[in-house]
Amino acid sequence: MAVLVAGSWGTALANVLADNGHEVRLWTRSAEQAEAINSCHRNERFLGDAPLNPAVRATVSIREALEGAAMALVAAPTSAVRDVAAKMRPHLDAGTLVIHAAKGFEEETLKPMTAVLAEELPHVDPGTIGVLTGPSHAEEVIVRCPTTVVVAARRIEAAETAQDLLGNGYFRVYTNPDVTGAEIAGALKNVIALAAGLSDGLGFGDNAKAALITRGLAEIARIGKAMGANPLTFAGLAGVGDLVVTCTSRHSRNYRCGYAVGRGKALGDVLAEMGMVVEGVRTTRAAVRLAQLHNVDMPIARQLYSVLFEGKTPRAAVEDLMGRVQTHELEEIARTSSEKWLR
């Protein structure tokens, strides 16, 4: 098995595969990191002193990582997926199962990661390129806390293969053919988590955060329907499950970033201090562009964009959200749902 790259999530997933009896090669660009993982069986930069299964072996050779691999699990930040896939291309067998675990869109093209991988790996059947998503913090998976995720692929047999390879007593895997919905949910929940953290940073309490989560889910479902997703996906692990955990957990980088901005810190300073990718920042820009492209109302994303990139104060953004024209909730839910999926 091959896992690319050796961040927190990639390392945790490599450990899951190793616990299942697989020999795992974890690719990293850093020779120093590879040496530390192989000698100490820890990834201290990202996961502290949590021990790794010795069957996880790090390598700086992408050829070595992919040689003979039944599955290549891409857990790179969204901004790096295209580059990683291009490096994979010469060494990846056409029959290797490709699953990504990134949550976001390519900012320049607005493409989801399955589309990026399909472009860079033209010899691989795009119907077998899947996504792993759902409520899953690496910090909990690495210590084997019970976790449940979903793997989506258009060819359901590809998702079922990943399910068999990854599932175990603490890591339960469901399958879903709705790749579009799974990727939209995984990306946009980070936007809502930023807003939830910002709300808590302002001291607005649980009522406000519950409203943000609920109305945020409505925004995700609206854009999802416009882009061809199954609305039922947003009621599952990829949707409400991941949304809740990312908006409420101390492990969520997006929540922590939003909280710090709500407390008055500048976004650039927050990102510098965290020293890790906060996917929701890039995704907020993508969400606003997608909303415009598909003529979909996403007021939370739009107000968050104004705070992050246009200098609007968080309090002014909340006031504008609360001051919008009041509407009928059930009528809106009916518009978001689609009868063809409910029959």
TAFEN-V154434 format. One record per helix or strand of 2 or more residues. SS is the DSSP state (H for helix, E for strand). FROM is the first residue (numbers start at 1). LEN is the number of residues. If there is no record, write none. Layout:
<<SS	FROM	LEN> <SS	FROM	LEN>>
This chain:
<<E	2	3> <H	8	12> <E	24	4> <H	31	10> <H	44	4> <E	56	4> <H	62	5> <E	71	4> <H	78	12> <E	97	4> <H	113	8> <H	126	3> <E	130	4> <H	138	4> <E	147	6> <H	156	11> <E	171	6> <H	179	23> <H	205	22> <H	231	5> <H	237	12> <H	253	10> <H	267	8> <H	279	16> <H	299	11> <H	314	9> <H	329	8> <H	339	4>>
